[in-house]
Amino acid sequence: MVKIQPKALPNGLVFSAPGMPDLELDFRHLESPSKDVRTSVWGVAIDVMLCGSRFDKWFSQFILKEDSGLKLVYYPYPGPVRATNPRLRHMPYIKQADS
């Protein structure tokens, strides 16, 4: 995964990886922008939005060498929806307001 290089665009990102075509993600045109999915990051449950099947396939092919298995999601909210996991409070750069 460290070989995937994201580059910021005005309304999204473009991902580059060795042997893969560049993949542009426009946050304004997600596959299901009104549907939240529940997942977790570092043990903290959050709601996110699915980016779409072409992003899932691209990341699955590069990371897993399979056509499926991973889903790329987007966290669209301006602030955290839940407090940072208490187990991570000893981490030097994590603040309560981090999302």
C-alpha positions in Angstrom: 0.0 0.0 0.0 2.9 2.4 0.6 3.6 2.3 -3.2 0.2 4.0 -3.9 0.9 7.7 -4.3 -2.1 10.1 -3.8 -2.0 13.6 -5.2 -4.5 16.3 -4.2 -6.8 17.8 -6.7 -9.2 20.7 -6.2 -12.2 18.3 -5.6 -10.5 15.0 -4.9 -7.4 12.9 -5.4 -5.6 11.0 -8.1 -3.9 7.7 -7.2 -0.8 6.4 -8.9 0.8 3.0 -8.4 3.4 1.0 -10.3 1.9 -1.0 -13.2 -1.6 0.6 -12.7 -3.3 3.4 -14.7 -3.8 6.6 -12.7 -7.2 6.7 -10.9 -9.0 10.0 -10.4 -11.5 10.4 -7.5 -13.8 13.3 -7.6 -15.6 13.7 -4.2 -18.5 15.3 -5.9 -19.3 12.2 -8.0 -19.2 9.2 -5.6 -21.1 6.1 -6.5 -23.6 6.3 -3.7 -23.2 9.8 -2.1 -26.3 9.6 0.0 -25.6 6.2 1.5 -23.4 5.9 4.6 -21.7 2.6 5.5 -20.6 1.7 9.0 -16.9 0.7 9.4 -14.1 1.3 11.9 -10.8 3.0 11.9 -8.4 1.9 14.7 -11.3 0.4 16.6 -13.5 3.5 16.4 -16.8 2.9 14.6 -17.6 5.6 12.0 -19.9 6.3 9.1 -18.3 6.7 5.7 -19.4 6.9 2.0 -18.5 4.3 -0.6 -16.4 5.7 -3.4 -17.5 3.1 -6.1 -16.7 -0.2 -7.6 -14.0 1.0 -10.0 -12.0 2.2 -7.0 -12.6 -1.0 -5.1 -11.4 -3.0 -8.1 -8.3 -0.8 -8.7 -7.2 -1.1 -5.0 -8.0 -4.8 -4.8 -6.0 -5.5 -8.0 -3.0 -3.6 -6.8 -2.9 -4.7 -3.2 -4.5 -8.2 -3.3 -3.9 -9.1 -6.9 -7.6 -9.9 -7.0 -10.6 -8.2 -8.7 -12.4 -7.7 -5.4 -11.8 -7.8 -1.6 -11.2 -4.2 -0.7 -13.5 -1.1 -0.6 -12.4 2.5 -0.8 -14.4 4.8 1.4 -14.5 8.5 2.0 -15.1 10.4 5.3 -17.0 13.5 4.2 -17.7 15.1 7.6 -15.8 18.2 8.7 -15.3 16.9 12.3 -15.2 13.7 14.2 -18.4 11.9 14.8 -17.1 10.0 17.8 -14.3 10.5 20.3 -10.8 9.2 19.6 -10.3 5.6 20.8 -9.1 5.8 24.4 -6.4 3.2 23.7 -4.7 5.6 21.4 -4.6 8.6 23.8 -0.9 7.9 24.5 0.0 8.5 20.8 1.9 11.8 20.6 0.1 13.4 17.6 -3.5 12.2 18.2 -5.9 14.8 19.6 -9.5 14.4 20.9 -10.7 16.5 17.9 -9.0 14.3 15.3 -11.2 12.5 12.9 
